[in-house]
Amino acid sequence: AGEPRRRRRPLAFLASAPRGGAQGRLMAMRSAFCTSLRPLRPLRRMPSMAPTPLFPLELSARRPPLSAGLASERRFSAEAAQASTTQASPADGEVPQPTRQQLSRLFVNSAVPFVAFGIVDQSVLIWAGDAIDNTVGVCLGLPTLVAAAMGQVLSDTCGVTFGGTIEAVCLKLGLPLPGLTDAQQRLGVTKRVSTLGGVIGVIVGCIIGMSNLLLIDLQASERARKAKALETIMKTVMADGRSSMSCERATLWIVDKEAGELWSSIATGVDGILRVNYTKDVSIAGWVAQHSETANVADVTKDPRWRRDHGLSDFVPKSMLVGPVVRDGEAVAVIQLLNKREGERIATFNANDEKVLQMLCGHVAIFMEQLS
């Protein structure tokens, strides 16, 4: 135990190795190093293991490859873009333009119903407006434009009420249809042709409906309106003239040169409108209207110009004084006074009566000028 520890020689071959030979020592070291190593055990070969798939074989076999899905998605996107482009811009060469025959048929189908609408609208407007103008317009003193507006209300009402009937009748005419698709009906040229057909149809229908004016007396309402306008003033004038002249009857005749007659709605003791033809010298009042001169007749029954007036067959006058209402050198009216009374007998009109009548005719001329 007390002996000093000796250095351990790592390799035994160093003791036996020749000290002087360097090459021998090197060879001995290599041999000893190789023999000192234990041989390694050969590794056991493990069985090869294939990678486990993420999905079962059945599902993975049925699953399409990623490249196929991307191709399908690209194809669907392209088809959707093409469809949206076609729907958004049908006029950009995608929708076929209507043919000339289709446009002509569309024009006819659009125009024919509106021709019927124009005829009905214009006819109702004319007849209803004329009836309103001759009745309500004359009584209330309404202008002709108001009567036309009231007739337009009835006309529009008839258009709404019978619109379906008119369209049904037009469909039964058997007109050829244009045969346009929904996309073609949205084209600008289609809309313009349809609108043009409707406009021309309405114009033609209204022109045809205006033929009703040939069946209506256009001057009747004007005469009635003038008579209504003159009635208030003339009643006062004729009442004062009748009382101041002490005569039984007084009549104001209006001259209608276009019709060639005298008409009156202001005649003492007579209701309604009287009409007398003055172009054939069948009355003394007509003679005064033609010659614009005053006529003083003492005995009417002995005057060759006198005939029994229409509407006055039950009254036979004795004396008569007739004076013209002159304006611009022409007679526009005639005032007729019948049977001057002096007590219980019928007297003849004198010169003073003629002066009073001339003054009365002057006042009436002023009133008529203001009304015109």
C-alpha positions as CSV (number, residue, x, y, z in Angstrom):
1,A,0.0,0.0,0.0
2,G,2.9,2.3,0.7
3,E,4.4,1.6,-2.6
4,P,4.1,4.3,-5.2
5,R,1.6,3.7,-7.9
6,R,3.1,2.7,-11.1
7,R,2.0,4.2,-14.3
8,R,-0.3,1.9,-16.1
9,R,0.8,1.1,-19.5
10,P,-2.2,1.4,-21.8
11,L,-1.0,-1.1,-24.3
12,A,1.1,-4.2,-23.7
13,F,2.7,-4.1,-27.0
14,L,4.7,-1.1,-26.1
15,A,6.9,-3.1,-23.7
16,S,7.8,-5.6,-26.3
17,A,8.2,-3.2,-29.1
18,P,11.7,-2.5,-30.3
19,R,12.8,0.9,-28.9
20,G,15.0,1.8,-31.7
21,G,12.7,1.2,-34.6
22,A,10.2,3.9,-35.3
23,Q,8.6,2.1,-38.1
24,G,8.2,-0.9,-36.0
25,R,6.5,1.0,-33.3
26,L,4.1,2.6,-35.7
27,M,3.0,-0.7,-37.1
28,A,2.6,-2.2,-33.6
29,M,0.4,0.8,-32.6
30,R,-1.9,0.3,-35.6
31,S,-2.2,-3.4,-35.0
32,A,-3.0,-3.0,-31.3
33,F,-5.6,-0.3,-32.1
34,C,-7.4,-2.5,-34.5
35,T,-7.5,-5.5,-32.2
36,S,-8.7,-3.4,-29.3
37,L,-11.9,-2.5,-30.9
38,R,-14.9,-4.8,-30.5
39,P,-16.7,-5.7,-33.6
40,L,-20.1,-3.9,-34.0
41,R,-23.2,-6.0,-34.1
42,P,-25.1,-5.8,-37.3
43,L,-28.4,-3.9,-37.1
44,R,-31.5,-6.0,-37.6
45,R,-33.3,-4.9,-40.6
46,M,-36.7,-3.5,-39.7
47,P,-39.7,-4.2,-41.9
48,S,-40.4,-1.3,-44.2
49,M,-43.5,0.7,-43.2
50,A,-45.5,2.6,-45.7
51,P,-46.8,6.1,-44.7
52,T,-50.3,5.9,-43.4
53,P,-52.7,7.9,-45.6
54,L,-54.7,10.7,-44.0
55,F,-58.0,9.5,-45.5
56,P,-59.2,6.0,-46.0
57,L,-58.4,4.4,-49.3
58,E,-62.0,4.4,-50.4
59,L,-62.4,8.2,-49.8
60,S,-59.0,9.1,-51.2
61,A,-59.8,7.1,-54.3
62,R,-63.1,8.9,-54.8
63,R,-61.7,12.4,-54.0
64,P,-60.9,14.4,-57.3
65,P,-57.5,15.7,-57.6
66,L,-56.8,19.4,-56.8
67,S,-56.0,20.3,-60.3
68,A,-59.4,19.0,-61.5
69,G,-61.2,21.2,-58.9
70,L,-59.3,24.3,-59.9
71,A,-60.1,23.7,-63.6
72,S,-63.8,23.2,-62.8
73,E,-63.9,26.4,-60.7
74,R,-62.2,28.4,-63.4
75,R,-64.7,27.1,-66.0
76,F,-67.7,28.0,-63.8
77,S,-66.4,31.5,-63.2
78,A,-65.9,32.0,-67.0
79,E,-69.5,30.8,-67.8
80,A,-71.0,33.0,-65.0
81,A,-69.1,36.1,-66.3
82,Q,-70.2,35.4,-69.8
83,A,-73.9,35.0,-68.7
84,S,-73.8,38.2,-66.7
85,T,-72.2,40.1,-69.6
86,T,-74.9,38.9,-71.9
87,Q,-77.7,39.9,-69.5
88,A,-76.2,43.2,-68.6
89,S,-75.6,44.4,-72.2
90,P,-78.1,42.7,-74.5
91,A,-77.6,45.3,-77.2
92,D,-73.8,44.8,-77.6
93,G,-74.1,42.3,-80.4
94,E,-75.5,39.5,-78.3
95,V,-79.2,40.0,-78.9
96,P,-80.3,39.8,-82.6
97,Q,-81.8,43.0,-84.0
98,P,-85.5,42.8,-85.0
99,T,-86.2,42.4,-88.6
100,R,-88.0,45.0,-90.8
101,Q,-91.1,42.8,-90.8
102,Q,-91.1,42.5,-87.0
103,L,-90.8,46.2,-86.6
104,S,-93.6,46.9,-89.1
105,R,-95.9,44.4,-87.3
106,L,-95.0,46.0,-83.9
107,F,-95.9,49.5,-85.4
108,V,-99.3,48.3,-86.6
109,N,-100.1,46.5,-83.3
110,S,-99.2,49.6,-81.3
111,A,-101.1,52.0,-83.6
112,V,-104.4,50.2,-84.1
113,P,-105.6,50.3,-80.4
114,F,-104.7,54.0,-80.1
115,V,-106.7,54.8,-83.2
116,A,-109.8,53.4,-81.5
117,F,-108.9,55.3,-78.3
118,G,-108.6,58.5,-80.2
119,I,-112.0,58.1,-82.0
120,V,-113.8,57.3,-78.7
121,D,-112.0,60.1,-76.8
122,Q,-112.7,62.7,-79.4
123,S,-116.3,61.7,-80.0
124,V,-117.2,61.7,-76.3
125,L,-115.4,65.0,-75.8
126,I,-117.2,66.8,-78.6
127,W,-120.7,65.6,-77.9
128,A,-120.5,65.9,-74.1
129,G,-118.8,69.3,-74.3
130,D,-121.4,70.6,-76.7
131,A,-124.3,69.4,-74.5
132,I,-122.7,70.9,-71.4
133,D,-122.0,74.2,-73.3
134,N,-125.6,74.5,-74.5
135,T,-127.2,73.7,-71.1
136,V,-125.0,74.3,-68.0
137,G,-122.7,76.7,-69.8
138,V,-125.5,79.0,-70.9
139,C,-127.4,78.9,-67.6
140,L,-124.4,79.6,-65.4
141,G,-122.6,81.8,-68.0
142,L,-119.6,79.4,-68.2
143,P,-117.0,79.9,-71.0
144,T,-116.7,77.3,-73.7
145,L,-113.3,76.2,-72.3
146,V,-114.9,75.1,-69.0
147,A,-117.5,73.1,-70.9
148,A,-114.7,71.5,-72.9
149,A,-112.8,70.6,-69.7
150,M,-115.9,69.0,-68.2
151,G,-116.4,67.1,-71.4
152,Q,-112.7,65.9,-71.2
153,V,-113.5,64.5,-67.7
154,L,-116.3,62.3,-69.2
155,S,-114.0,61.4,-72.1
156,D,-111.2,60.2,-69.9
157,T,-113.7,58.3,-67.7
158,C,-115.0,56.5,-70.8
159,G,-111.4,55.7,-71.9
160,V,-110.7,54.0,-68.5
161,T,-114.0,52.2,-68.4
162,F,-114.0,50.8,-72.0
163,G,-110.2,50.5,-72.4
164,G,-110.2,46.7,-71.9
165,T,-113.1,46.3,-74.3
166,I,-111.2,48.3,-77.0
167,E,-108.1,46.2,-76.5
168,A,-110.1,43.0,-76.7
169,V,-111.8,44.1,-80.0
170,C,-108.4,45.0,-81.4
171,L,-107.0,41.6,-80.5
172,K,-109.9,39.9,-82.4
173,L,-108.8,41.6,-85.6
174,G,-106.2,38.9,-86.1
175,L,-103.3,41.2,-86.6
176,P,-100.0,39.3,-87.1
177,L,-97.8,39.5,-83.9
178,P,-94.2,40.7,-84.2
179,G,-92.8,37.7,-82.4
180,L,-90.2,39.5,-80.4
181,T,-88.3,37.9,-77.5
182,D,-88.0,39.5,-74.1
183,A,-84.5,40.7,-74.8
184,Q,-85.6,42.2,-78.1
185,Q,-88.5,44.0,-76.5
186,R,-86.0,45.8,-74.2
187,L,-84.0,47.1,-77.1
188,G,-84.1,50.9,-77.8
189,V,-85.3,50.5,-81.4
190,T,-88.2,48.4,-80.3
191,K,-89.3,50.9,-77.7
192,R,-89.0,53.8,-80.2
193,V,-91.1,52.0,-82.8
194,S,-93.8,51.1,-80.3
195,T,-94.0,54.7,-79.0
196,L,-94.1,56.1,-82.6
197,G,-97.0,53.8,-83.5
198,G,-99.0,54.8,-80.4
199,V,-98.5,58.5,-81.1
200,I,-99.5,58.3,-84.8
201,G,-102.4,56.1,-83.9
202,V,-103.8,58.7,-81.4
203,I,-103.4,61.5,-83.9
204,V,-105.2,59.6,-86.6
205,G,-108.0,58.6,-84.2
206,C,-108.5,62.1,-83.0
207,I,-108.6,63.4,-86.6
208,I,-111.3,60.8,-87.5
209,G,-113.2,61.7,-84.3
210,M,-113.3,65.4,-85.3
211,S,-115.7,64.4,-88.1
212,N,-118.4,64.6,-85.4
213,L,-118.2,68.4,-85.8
214,L,-120.0,68.1,-89.1
215,L,-123.0,66.7,-87.3
216,I,-123.3,69.5,-84.6
217,D,-124.7,72.9,-84.9
218,L,-121.7,74.9,-83.9
219,Q,-123.6,78.2,-83.8
220,A,-126.4,77.1,-81.5
221,S,-124.4,77.5,-78.3
222,E,-123.1,80.9,-79.5
223,R,-126.6,82.2,-80.2
224,A,-127.9,80.9,-76.9
225,R,-124.9,82.5,-75.1
226,K,-125.5,85.8,-76.7
227,A,-129.2,85.7,-75.9
228,K,-128.3,84.9,-72.3
229,A,-125.8,87.7,-72.1
230,L,-128.3,90.2,-73.6
231,E,-131.3,89.0,-71.6
232,T,-130.6,90.9,-68.4
233,I,-129.9,94.2,-70.1
234,M,-132.5,93.8,-72.8
235,K,-135.3,92.8,-70.5
236,T,-134.8,96.1,-68.7
237,V,-134.6,98.1,-71.9
238,M,-137.6,96.4,-73.5
239,A,-139.7,96.8,-70.3
240,D,-138.9,100.5,-70.1
241,G,-139.6,100.9,-73.8
242,R,-142.9,99.1,-73.6
243,S,-144.0,101.2,-70.7
244,S,-142.7,104.5,-72.1
245,M,-144.2,103.8,-75.5
246,S,-147.5,102.5,-74.1
247,C,-147.5,99.5,-76.5
248,E,-148.8,96.0,-75.9
249,R,-145.7,94.0,-77.1
250,A,-142.0,94.7,-77.7
251,T,-139.5,92.4,-79.3
252,L,-135.8,92.5,-79.8
253,W,-134.6,90.6,-82.9
254,I,-131.0,89.7,-83.4
255,V,-129.7,89.6,-87.0
256,D,-127.9,86.4,-87.9
257,K,-126.5,87.0,-91.4
258,E,-124.8,83.6,-91.7
259,A,-128.1,81.8,-91.1
260,G,-130.1,84.5,-92.9
261,E,-132.6,84.8,-90.1
262,L,-133.8,86.9,-87.2
263,W,-133.9,85.2,-83.8
264,S,-135.2,86.5,-80.4
265,S,-135.5,85.3,-76.9
266,I,-136.9,88.6,-75.6
267,A,-140.4,89.0,-76.8
268,T,-143.2,90.2,-74.6
269,G,-145.8,87.5,-74.0
270,V,-143.8,84.8,-75.8
271,D,-141.6,82.1,-74.3
272,G,-138.7,80.4,-76.0
273,I,-136.6,81.4,-79.0
274,L,-138.3,82.7,-82.2
275,R,-136.7,82.5,-85.6
276,V,-137.8,84.3,-88.8
277,N,-136.2,84.2,-92.2
278,Y,-135.5,87.8,-93.4
279,T,-133.9,87.1,-96.7
280,K,-137.2,86.6,-98.6
281,D,-139.0,89.7,-97.4
282,V,-141.5,87.7,-95.5
283,S,-141.8,90.2,-92.6
284,I,-141.6,93.9,-91.9
285,A,-138.9,93.3,-89.3
286,G,-136.8,91.4,-92.0
287,W,-137.3,94.3,-94.4
288,V,-135.9,96.7,-91.7
289,A,-132.9,94.5,-91.1
290,Q,-132.1,94.4,-94.8
291,H,-132.5,98.1,-95.5
292,S,-131.5,99.5,-92.0
293,E,-134.5,101.9,-92.1
294,T,-137.3,102.6,-89.7
295,A,-140.8,101.3,-90.6
296,N,-144.0,102.9,-89.1
297,V,-147.1,101.0,-90.2
298,A,-150.5,102.2,-89.2
299,D,-152.4,99.0,-90.3
300,V,-150.3,95.9,-90.5
301,T,-152.9,93.8,-92.2
302,K,-152.9,96.2,-95.2
303,D,-149.1,96.2,-95.6
304,P,-147.8,93.8,-98.4
305,R,-144.6,93.1,-96.4
306,W,-146.5,91.6,-93.5
307,R,-147.2,87.9,-93.0
308,R,-148.4,86.1,-89.9
309,D,-145.2,85.7,-87.9
310,H,-144.1,82.3,-86.7
311,G,-145.0,81.8,-83.1
312,L,-147.4,84.7,-83.1
313,S,-150.3,83.1,-84.9
314,D,-152.7,83.8,-82.1
315,F,-151.9,87.5,-82.1
316,V,-152.8,89.9,-84.9
317,P,-151.2,93.3,-84.5
318,K,-152.8,96.5,-85.7
319,S,-150.1,99.2,-85.6
320,M,-146.3,98.5,-85.7
321,L,-143.1,100.5,-85.3
322,V,-139.8,98.9,-86.2
323,G,-136.3,100.4,-85.9
324,P,-132.9,99.0,-86.7
325,V,-130.0,98.8,-84.2
326,V,-127.1,99.9,-86.4
327,R,-123.4,99.3,-85.7
328,D,-120.6,100.0,-88.2
329,G,-123.2,100.8,-90.8
330,E,-125.0,97.5,-90.6
331,A,-128.1,96.4,-88.8
332,V,-127.2,93.9,-86.0
333,A,-130.6,93.9,-84.3
334,V,-134.2,95.1,-84.8
335,I,-136.6,96.5,-82.2
336,Q,-140.3,95.9,-82.9
337,L,-143.2,97.6,-81.1
338,L,-146.8,96.5,-81.6
339,N,-150.2,98.1,-80.9
340,K,-149.7,101.5,-79.3
341,R,-152.4,102.0,-76.6
342,E,-154.3,105.3,-76.0
343,G,-156.8,104.4,-73.4
344,E,-159.0,101.6,-74.7
345,R,-158.2,102.0,-78.3
346,I,-155.2,101.1,-80.5
347,A,-153.5,104.2,-82.0
348,T,-150.8,104.8,-84.5
349,F,-147.2,105.5,-83.6
350,N,-146.2,109.2,-84.3
351,A,-143.0,111.0,-85.0
352,N,-142.2,111.4,-81.3
353,D,-142.4,107.7,-80.9
354,E,-140.0,107.2,-83.7
355,K,-137.5,109.5,-82.0
356,V,-137.8,107.6,-78.7
357,L,-137.3,104.3,-80.6
358,Q,-134.2,105.7,-82.3
359,M,-132.8,106.6,-78.9
360,L,-133.6,103.2,-77.6
361,C,-131.9,101.6,-80.6
362,G,-128.8,103.7,-79.9
363,H,-128.6,102.4,-76.3
364,V,-129.0,98.8,-77.4
365,A,-126.2,99.3,-79.9
366,I,-123.9,100.5,-77.1
367,F,-124.8,97.5,-74.9
368,M,-124.2,95.0,-77.8
369,E,-120.9,96.6,-78.6
370,Q,-119.7,96.1,-75.0
371,L,-120.8,92.5,-75.0
372,S,-119.0,91.8,-78.3
